[in-house]
């Protein structure tokens, strides 16, 4: 995950891991469904969510955060995410 000085990120990494795990558990298997995420930031929740959805479309008004989300998705080889 890329952290940007000018963008929000969860500074408590342990808490962040717990929140990501909780999100995936609550959403369950959605492999036949699509997800639209508005204000995806740097992809903190978007990238993990892509593992349980068929297709993910994410948007963000902060261009720097959007670029970070794209770069993270590319590095993680996430192919079902359009940012």
N, C-alpha and C positions, 0 to 999 in steps of 0.2 A: 504494500500500500504506500502510495506517495503522500507525504504530508507537506502541505504548503503553508508558508508563514502567513499568507494573506487570507487563508480560508480556515473555516472551523474544522476541528477534528477532536475526537475524544482523547484527551490527554492520558486518561487512566487506562492503560492497555489491558489490564486484567478485566476491568469492568467492560471494556469494549468487546473482548472475547466472549464474556458472559452474555452481553446484549445480542451479539451476532448468533450465538448458540440458541438463545431464547427465541429469536426471530425465526430461525429455521425450524425449530420444534413447533412453534405456534402455527406456522404456515403449512407444515406437513408437505406431503407429496402433491405437487401441482404440475407434474411433468406433461400433462395434456392441456395445460392452461398457459396463457400469456400474462405478463405483468407490465404495467405502465407505471414507472416511478417518476414522479415529478419532484424536482429539487434533489437530485441524487448526490450532490456534492462530489466528493472525490471517489465515490463508489463504495463507501464503507459498508453499507447494507446491500447495495445493488449487486456487487460481485458475488457475495455468498448466496444471495437469493437466486442468482442465475443458475445455480446448481440444482435447483428444485423446480424451475419453470421451463416450459418448452422454448419460449422466446421472451426476451426482456427488451423493452424500449425505455430508455432513461433520458431525462432532460435536466438541464440546470442553467440558471441565468448567469452564473459566475463562470466566465470563459476559462479561467485558470483551473478551477476545480474540474470543469468538464474535460479539459486536456489531460488532467491527472487521471481521471476515471478511464478515459480512453487508453492511456498508457498502461495503467494497471491491468485492464482487461486484456490488452495485447500481451503483456508479460506473462499473465496467468493463462494465456491461450484459451480464453473464454470466447467461444464462437457464436453463442446464441444471444449475445448482447449487442444492441445497437444504441450508441450514445450520440 
